[in-house]
Amino acid sequence: MCSISKKPDNKPNYEIQDIFNLYTDEYIKNHKLTPVQKKAITDISTCRTSTLGYNARECCDCNHVEFSYNSCRNRNCPKCQGQKRFEWIEKRLKTTIDAPYYHTVFTVPNQLFDIAIYNQRVFYDLLFKCASDTLKLFGKDSKYWNMANLAYDESSKPKIDLAFFGILHTWGQTLVYHPHIHFIVAGAGITGESIVEPKYNSKFLFPVKAMSKVFRGKLIEGIKKAYYNHKLQLDERFDDSGYFESFIDNVVKRKWVVYSKSQFQSSQKIVEYMSRYTHRSAISNNRIISIEDNIIRFRYKDYKDNHKLKIMKLKADEFIKRFLYHIPPKRYHRIRYYGAVQRLSKIKNKKIITIEKNNNQENPDKPTKPKCKKCQSTKSETIVVVDGNQKVVQGIMTEKILALKKEIKFNDSS
């Protein structure tokens, strides 16, 4: 039986941190890890503990002071992404297009996963490039847009640009390795200062079967080019180019899926929906049910069985292995922006709008700024930060702060 300390009432009973603290010493002895994986384990294991020091924040409205342990800020930590997620939503909504938005997902066959897992940076770059190029290619085709209000010569049709962004995901509900990209595409073609609407008001902005074929061709071409330029790390079977070509032929015959979800009628709804996919780790702490006798039990949705909630059991070693699969290479950008999305504010058109966020916190499912425990205000400022070596790295340690620490019995060395 594992011994796990009782969590505060507002915290999950079990966390990734608990699993790491109990089992990663043994795991590291038996497995070869990358530096970024080792750092993630260390950071998550010490997140919001006295090891990283502490900070004090003062409410700007009522002057109430709260102490808390510092966060690790590792992007793979399930406890450290809330504020980044909030800021991302506000930034994405700052300037947007008043148009329906489409959620399009590009996936690859399982047979490519072994190539992907050992060549992450190369494969993820190819995935982003080939998928985004596919969207750009279809976006340029005027047959998908209502061009009636544009004056142009058939010999020189205007260039049509899309506004979209993509988010790399590598996991499924059971933590299996499954690289794919979610794209959010504005249902609007941009040409100069004009904006054209889709010709066909349907679930799909572009035909998904046709996109699947184009995407497959581009990605296969990219993989072959990387192979013959010796940019891929593969096992000895692939030393034989004949074996490689046979392997690729088999992959081409598999099912390649590009699918699109129902359109969202506003950017605000789609951005808030997509925030579930952005600043997240492979599994959230609240999905973990128990940690006992080297077995981890957690909830998952079975999408093949009508989205039913089920429970999976994994040995700790297997759970950790699967979690580490989803730690991207160092400084790898999992969110990327394409087309006109970065220059929307410069386009003078009535469909380009700015949404002023009013910091509305009525919906508990939306990421929010932390509230003052005394007056519920979201306005606060950090007045002192102390690192793990008990050194003040921000602000000034005053007698008032020391007295408050003593008064509430905040233990900064536990």
N, C-alpha and C positions, 0 to 999 in steps of 0.2 A: 504494500500500500504506500502510495506517494504522499508525502507531507507537503501541503500547499497552504500557505498562510491565508487567513480569511481576508477577502477584499472589502473595501468600503461598499456601502449599499448601492452606490451609483456606478460601480465597476463590475465588469463580467467576473464570474466566479473563476474562470480559467482563461489563461492567456498564452500566446506564443512564447512570451517571456518565461513562463513556468516550464514549458516543454524544453526550451533551450537550457535553462538552469539545471534541469534534472538530467538531460540526456546528451547534450552536445559534447561533453568531455569525451565520452565513449565514442561518439560518432566521429569526432575529429581524429581519434586514434586509428580508426579503420577506413577512413576515406580521405582522398586528396581533394582539397578545397582551393578555390582561387582566392587571391587576396581580398577581392570585393565581397566574397561569401563569408570569409572569416570576419571581416569588419562588420558586416551586417549582423552576424551572430553576437559579436561583442557589444555592438550598439544596442540591439534589441534587449539583450540580457541585462543591461544596466540602465535602460531608459526609465526616467522618473524615479531614480533611486538616489541615495546620498552619494553614490560613486561619482555622479556627474555634477554634484553641487546643487544649489538651490537659487531661487529668485523671489523677490517680493514685488507685488503689483499694488498700486494704490488707485482706488476708484476716483475718477475725476468729479463725480457728483457728490458722494457722501464721505470721501476720504478714508473709507474702510480699506485696510491693508490685508492682503492674503499672501501666504507663503506656499510655495510648491517646489518640488524637485524639478531640475532641468530635464528637458526632453532630449533625446539623442538626435532628433531631426533626420534620421536615416529614412530615405524615401521608401524603404521596404518595411518599415515599422508600422504596424496597424494602429498605433496610438499617436502618430506624429503628422498625419496628413490633413486633419480637419481645417486648420487655418489656411494652409496652402490651397485647399479645395475651395474654400470660401473666396479667397482672393482671385482664384482662377475664374470663378463664375462672374464676379464683378467685372473683371477685365474683358471677358468674352462678350458681355452684354453692353459694354460701353458704347460700341458702334456696331450696328447690325443691319440686316436687310429685312424689311417688312414683307416676308414671303414664307410659304411653307418650307419646311426643312425635311430632308430625307436621311435616314440612318441606314447606311450601306455597309455590309461586312464582307471582307475578303478572307477566305480560308484556304488552306492547302491540305492535300491528302496526308494521312498519317505516315505514309512511307517516307516522307521528306523530313520527319522529325529528327531522325538520327543525324542527318546532315545539319539541321538547324541547331541542335543542342551543342554541337562541338564547333560550330562556326557562327556564333550568335551575331556578332557585329556585322559580318558579311551578309548573312542570311536576312537579318532584320532590315538592313539597308536595301537589299534587293526587294524585299516584300513591300517596303514603303514606296520605293521608286516605281516598281511595276504596277502596283495598285493605283497609285496617284496618276501615273502616265495613262493608265486605262481610262480613268475618269476624265482626264483632260482631253483625251482623244474623242470620247463620245460628246463631251461638252462643246467641242469645236464644230460639231456637225449641226448645221442649221435646220436639218429636218426634224430635230427634236424640240425646236423653239418656235414660238409664234412671232414671226418676223414681219407681220402685216403693217405694223406702225413704223417700220424703218424704211427710209429711202436709200436704196443701194442698187448698184449695177450687178447683174448676175455674174459678170466676169470678175468682179472684185468684191466678194461678199465680206462683210465686216468680221473681224476676229472676235470670237465669243470666248469670254473668260468665266471660269467658275470661282466661287468662294467656298472653300471647304477646309476642314482640318481632320487629322487622323490620330487615333490613339492605339498604340500597340498593346495587345494583351497576349499573354502566353499561357493562361491557365483556363481550365474548366472548373466546374463546381466541385469535382473530387480531387483537384490539384494536379490532374494529369497534365502533361506538357502538350499544349495546343496553341501554337502561335497563330494569331490572326489580327486583323486591323479593323477597327470600327472607324468609319468615316461619317462625318456630318456635313452634308452638302446642301447649300442654299438652293431652293428651287427657283433660281433666277440666273439668266445669262447676262453677263455684263460686257457691254461693248461701248467704249468711250464713256460718255456720261449717260448713256441709255441702259435701261434694264428690260430684258425681254422675259416673258413668262414661258413655262413649258407648254408645248403644243398639246400634250396628252395629260389630262388631269387624272392621274392614276396612282396606285401604290408605289410604282417604280418611276424614277426620273428617267432612267435608261433601261433597255431590255437586259435583264440579268443573265440570261443564257448567252447572249452575244458578248456581254462583258466577261463572262467566265472563260470563253474561248480566247478572247484577246489577252486577258490576264495570264492564262495558262501559257500561251505562246511567249509572252514577254518574260515570265519568270523562268521558264525552262531555258530560254536563250541566255538569260543572265547566269543561271547555274552552270550551264555548259561553258560559258566564257570564263567564269571564275575557276572552274575545274582545269581547263586547259592552260590557264595562266598561273596555275599552281597556288591559288589563293585559298584552297579548301584543305582542312585537316580531316582526312578520312582514314579508315582502317585499311589494312593491306590488300583487301579484296579489290579496292578501287585503283590499285596500281595498274591493273589491266584496263585499258581504255575500252576494250570490248565489253567487259563486265559493266563498266560505268554506263555505256550506251544502252545496254540491255536493261539496266536498272531504270534509266530515264524513260525508255520506251514503255516500261511497265507503269511508271508513275503517270505518264501522259494518258494512259487508258483508264486511270482511276477517275472517280467523280470529283470534279472541281466545283466548288460552290461559292457563288457570290449571291448574297440574298439581301433584300431590302425590307425594312419594317415599315409599317404604316407611317405616312407623313405626319409631321407635327406642324400645327398651324401657326406657331410663333417661335422665334429664336429663344425666348425666355423659357418656354416649356422644354425645348430640346436641350438647351444648355444645362438646365437643372436636372433633366433626365440623364444626360451624359456625365454629369458630375459623379455618378455612381461608378463610372468606368475610369475616371482619370486618376486622382490621387488615392489609390487603393493598393493594398498589398494583396497577395494571392488569396488570403483568407482573413476574415475579421475575427476578432476575439470572441464576439458574441455568438459565433457559430460553434464554438468548442463546447461540448457537453460534459466531457469528463477526461481525466488523465489518471489512469490507474493501472498498476501492474504492467507497465511498458506498453499499454494500449491507449491510443487516442481515439475518442469517439467525437464525431462532429456532424452537424446537419448539412444536407445538400439538397438542391432541387434536381429532380430527375426530369429533364426536359423531354426525354423520349417517352415518359409515362405521365403525360398531362401535367407536368410541372409539380408533381407530388413531392412533398418534403419527406426525405428519408434520412437514415443514419448510416454513416460509414465508419468502420473500425479499421484502423491502421496501426501497425507496430510503430513505435516511436522512431525507429531507424528509417522506415519507409516514409513516414510523415515528414521528417526533416529533409530527406532526400528530395521529395517532391516540392517542398517549400523552396529549397535552394535552387531548383531548376528555374524559378521565376525571378531570380535576382539578375537584372540586366548588367551588361558590361559597364565599367566605370564611366561616368559622365555621359551615358547614352541617353539621348532625348527620346522619350516614349510618346511625346505629343509633338506633332509637326503641323505646320500651317502652309496652305497652298493657294495659288491663284491670287484672286483679288482680296482675300480675307484680311491681309495686312494693310491694304490701302483704302479700305471702305470710307474712312473719315475724310479722304481727299476727293471722293466722288460726289458731285453736286447733283443729287437726285432725290425726289420726294420719298422714294422708298428706302433711302438710307436714313436710319433713325438712331437716336441715342436714348437709351433707357437709363433713367436715373434710379439707382437702387436706393430705397429708403430704409434699408437695414431692418426690414420687417421680419420679425422672428416668431410669427404666429404659427407657422407650420413647423412642427418638431422634426420633420424628416429632412428639412433643408439644413445644410451646414451653416452654422452661425458663429458669431464672435462670442467669446466667453462672457457670462453675465456675472455681475457682482452678487455675491451670496447675500448681501445685506439689503441692497436696494434694486437689484436686477438690472442695473445700468450696464450697457455694453462698452462704455467709455472708461478706459483705464490706461495707466502707463506704468512701465517697469521703473522702479526707483532704485533697485540694486540687484546685481547678479553676482553670485559667488560660485567659483568653479570647484571641481572635485578636490583641489588642493587647498581649499578654504581661502583662496585669494579673491579679493574683490576685483572683478573685471569690468564692471559697469556701475556707475553711480557712486554714492558715498555711504558707508556703513555708519549710521548715526546711533546715538543713545536711544532714540525713540524706537528704531527698528530692533535693536537688541532687547529693549524692554518688552516689546510686543512678542518677540520670539519666546521670551521667557514666560510671558503671561499665558500664551496659548500652548506652551510646552511643545513647540515645534522642534523636533529632533533632527538636526542636520548632519548627524554622523551615524545613523542607524544602518 
